[in-house]
Amino acid sequence: MDYDFDLFVIGAGSGGVRAGRLAAATGAKVAVAEEYRYGGTCVIRGCVPKKLMVYASEFSEMFEDAAGYGWTVGETSFDWATLIAAKDKELERLEKIYAKNLGGAGAQMFDTRATVTGPHSVKLASGEEFSAKTILIATGGRPFVPNIDGSEHVITSNDIFHLTSQPKRALVVGGGYIACEFAGILNGMGTQVTQFYRSEQILRGFDNEVRDHVANEMRAKGIDLRVNTDLAGAITKVGNELHLTDNNGDKYVFDTILYATGRVPNTDNLGLETAGVELGKKGEVIVDQYSRTNVDSIYAIGDVTDRVQLTPVAIREGVAFVETVFHDNPTSPDHELIPTAVFTQPEIGTVGMGEEEARSKEEIEVYSAAFRPMKHILAGKDEKMLMKLIVSKATRVVLGVHIVGHAAGEMIQLAGIAVKMGATKEQFDATVAVHPTAAEELVTMKSPTR
Ligand SMILES: Cc1cc2nc3c(=O)[nH]c(=O)nc-3n(C[C@H](O)[C@H](O)[C@H](O)COP(=O)(O)OP(=O)(O)OC[C@H]3O[C@@H](n4cnc5c(N)ncnc54)[C@H](O)[C@@H]3O)c2cc1C
């Protein structure tokens, strides 16, 4: 049978752009539909604008630290509108590059919403319908806001990048990495930040010592972090102010309330049920190890599958999909030992298992050191860095590396290579230290802490 396209990709985010580009480069006839902006969440309202805002927010501390090194910094002030305009300009530049790369590879682009109407058919918002041999769902996810009274007054991570002025008093609700990163960003810029998290400790899923360390340092930097705390009752708007009460009966007034309480897959009204595609409880597309759904001609990659929600993972899944379908080389994306960074302040870099998870599986040794890095001494700061290695007692293999502190994200990319290669503690120790650095602690921790 003749199809209009060999591949129809729905969604031009991290995964869709990579898959569409690589498939088109094989000479296949490829279409890509994007309903908002090329680049998707990562480029337009995720990793990139967030990191730019993290950089902006770090200056306040650098100005303070400079005095200890002999600098006199004059009066400083921060202009939100200048940052937002500069950020928007950069995103436009990146968006153009993404669109150019796709078009340049030969993909036909439709700047519109698309839905699935059958195993081999896709419909655009205009009503135009196309047939495709293979359909790739790469529609990503969106922020989830629980059903609370007054939820129309809250914003999500999608909105914060477009606020026209900096909030003076902000509440961040949530304890995941996005909530914690924005609490740090706003705090660094001078906003008075309160953060509510309804359970025991923020950053669920990370090593417990890392979670405690980061929570303590976030508080030390001025964030009013309240765990076991949630809203009780409604958010009410009084003039420009948002009023609320928490579950302990404490009352608050904020200018902005940011909900960062998780993300859900973008599968609503996508037509997948019509084509017989199986969805999970959260609406995620269920796929096998080759990212194929239960319908042979439909595949899905990235956040919409709710496997590991990270840009490099969506890209890897896109690459593996093209290998499988267009190079006749069945390839599964590798989800083992993914190094990741969290741009909290202080920053986290982590790869492999945390202490609790590793201990539940086998006997381990833990090497952990919390110390004041050299950079903080003349600055007169008490902030500590944390370095932690989890080592298998039986094999000596390093099962996890966890770093909290300046440049942790940069360090973990490199430590991730060693861990991925299955390096042992003795091989870490056989590596000569780079001196004077904070990272040298990774190869100089001699005796296990426990
Ligand atoms: C605030 C924030 C910070 C983040 N920080 C990081 C980080 O530091 N590091 C990291 O690795 N990851 C980070 N992420 C996660 C990362 O952005 C995602 O994992 C990644 O973007 C997923 O790529 P994707 O291709 O699956 O989907 P997306 O990038 O979400 O792309 C999906 C695209 O599909 C489009 N679309 C949806 N439905 C349709 C339709 N029916 N028709 C046409 N188009 C449609 C959307 O408009 C979107 O452009 C962050 C996310 C957020 C929200």
The ligand as an SDF file (V2000), in Angstrom:
LIG
                    3D

 53 58  0  0  0  0  0  0  0  0999 V2000
   10.6700   23.1810   34.1510 C   0  0  0  0  0  0  0  0  0  0  0  0
   11.3300   21.9630   33.5490 C   0  0  0  0  0  0  0  0  0  0  0  0
   12.6880   21.7910   33.6890 C   0  0  0  0  0  0  0  0  0  0  0  0
   13.3130   20.6800   33.1210 C   0  0  0  0  0  0  0  0  0  0  0  0
   14.6610   20.5440   33.2920 N   0  0  0  0  0  0  0  0  0  0  0  0
   15.3000   19.4820   32.7440 C   0  0  0  0  0  0  0  0  0  0  0  0
   16.7140   19.3460   32.8740 C   0  0  0  0  0  0  0  0  0  0  0  0
   17.3850   20.1640   33.5030 O   0  0  0  0  0  0  0  0  0  0  0  0
   17.3100   18.2900   32.2740 N   0  0  0  0  0  0  0  0  0  0  0  0
   16.5990   17.3520   31.5580 C   0  0  0  0  0  0  0  0  0  0  0  0
   17.1940   16.4250   31.0050 O   0  0  0  0  0  0  0  0  0  0  0  0
   15.2500   17.4480   31.4480 N   0  0  0  0  0  0  0  0  0  0  0  0
   14.5860   18.4920   32.0180 C   0  0  0  0  0  0  0  0  0  0  0  0
   13.2230   18.6120   31.8670 N   0  0  0  0  0  0  0  0  0  0  0  0
   12.4860   17.5270   31.1840 C   0  0  0  0  0  0  0  0  0  0  0  0
   12.5610   17.6700   29.6660 C   0  0  0  0  0  0  0  0  0  0  0  0
   12.1390   18.9580   29.2880 O   0  0  0  0  0  0  0  0  0  0  0  0
   11.6850   16.6090   29.0120 C   0  0  0  0  0  0  0  0  0  0  0  0
   12.0580   15.3340   29.4980 O   0  0  0  0  0  0  0  0  0  0  0  0
   11.8140   16.5970   27.4940 C   0  0  0  0  0  0  0  0  0  0  0  0
   11.4610   17.8520   26.9520 O   0  0  0  0  0  0  0  0  0  0  0  0
   10.9230   15.5070   26.8990 C   0  0  0  0  0  0  0  0  0  0  0  0
   10.9740   15.5460   25.5010 O   0  0  0  0  0  0  0  0  0  0  0  0
    9.7620   15.0000   24.6350 P   0  0  0  0  0  0  0  0  0  0  0  0
   10.2210   15.0040   23.2210 O   0  0  0  0  0  0  0  0  0  0  0  0
    9.2510   13.7470   25.1990 O   0  0  0  0  0  0  0  0  0  0  0  0
    8.5730   16.0410   24.8260 O   0  0  0  0  0  0  0  0  0  0  0  0
    8.5000   17.6200   24.7560 P   0  0  0  0  0  0  0  0  0  0  0  0
    9.8260   18.2470   24.7520 O   0  0  0  0  0  0  0  0  0  0  0  0
    7.5280   18.0100   25.8140 O   0  0  0  0  0  0  0  0  0  0  0  0
    7.8560   17.8990   23.3250 O   0  0  0  0  0  0  0  0  0  0  0  0
    6.5510   17.5580   23.0040 C   0  0  0  0  0  0  0  0  0  0  0  0
    6.0420   18.5050   21.9330 C   0  0  0  0  0  0  0  0  0  0  0  0
    4.8210   18.0040   21.3960 O   0  0  0  0  0  0  0  0  0  0  0  0
    3.9470   19.0830   21.1160 C   0  0  0  0  0  0  0  0  0  0  0  0
    2.6040   18.5210   21.0520 N   0  0  0  0  0  0  0  0  0  0  0  0
    1.8880   17.9610   22.0470 C   0  0  0  0  0  0  0  0  0  0  0  0
    0.7260   17.4760   21.5610 N   0  0  0  0  0  0  0  0  0  0  0  0
    0.6990   17.7470   20.2250 C   0  0  0  0  0  0  0  0  0  0  0  0
   -0.2210   17.4870   19.1900 C   0  0  0  0  0  0  0  0  0  0  0  0
   -1.3560   16.8090   19.4010 N   0  0  0  0  0  0  0  0  0  0  0  0
    0.0690   17.9180   17.9340 N   0  0  0  0  0  0  0  0  0  0  0  0
    1.2170   18.5890   17.6730 C   0  0  0  0  0  0  0  0  0  0  0  0
    2.1480   18.8490   18.6320 N   0  0  0  0  0  0  0  0  0  0  0  0
    1.8950   18.4330   19.8930 C   0  0  0  0  0  0  0  0  0  0  0  0
    4.2090   20.0300   22.2730 C   0  0  0  0  0  0  0  0  0  0  0  0
    3.8130   21.3440   21.9400 O   0  0  0  0  0  0  0  0  0  0  0  0
    5.7260   19.8930   22.4600 C   0  0  0  0  0  0  0  0  0  0  0  0
    6.4170   20.8480   21.6860 O   0  0  0  0  0  0  0  0  0  0  0  0
   12.5570   19.7200   32.4170 C   0  0  0  0  0  0  0  0  0  0  0  0
   11.1760   19.8890   32.2700 C   0  0  0  0  0  0  0  0  0  0  0  0
   10.5640   20.9910   32.8330 C   0  0  0  0  0  0  0  0  0  0  0  0
    9.0770   21.1570   32.6830 C   0  0  0  0  0  0  0  0  0  0  0  0
  1  2  1  0
  2  3  1  0
  2 52  2  0
  3  4  2  0
  4  5  1  0
  4 50  1  0
  5  6  2  0
  6  7  1  0
  6 13  1  0
  7  8  2  0
  7  9  1  0
  9 10  1  0
 10 11  2  0
 10 12  1  0
 12 13  2  0
 13 14  1  0
 14 15  1  0
 14 50  1  0
 15 16  1  0
 16 17  1  0
 16 18  1  0
 18 19  1  0
 18 20  1  0
 20 21  1  0
 20 22  1  0
 22 23  1  0
 23 24  1  0
 24 25  2  0
 24 26  1  0
 24 27  1  0
 27 28  1  0
 28 29  2  0
 28 30  1  0
 28 31  1  0
 31 32  1  0
 32 33  1  0
 33 34  1  0
 33 48  1  0
 34 35  1  0
 35 36  1  0
 35 46  1  0
 36 37  1  0
 36 45  1  0
 37 38  2  0
 38 39  1  0
 39 40  1  0
 39 45  2  0
 40 41  1  0
 40 42  2  0
 42 43  1  0
 43 44  2  0
 44 45  1  0
 46 47  1  0
 46 48  1  0
 48 49  1  0
 50 51  2  0
 51 52  1  0
 52 53  1  0
M  END
$$$$
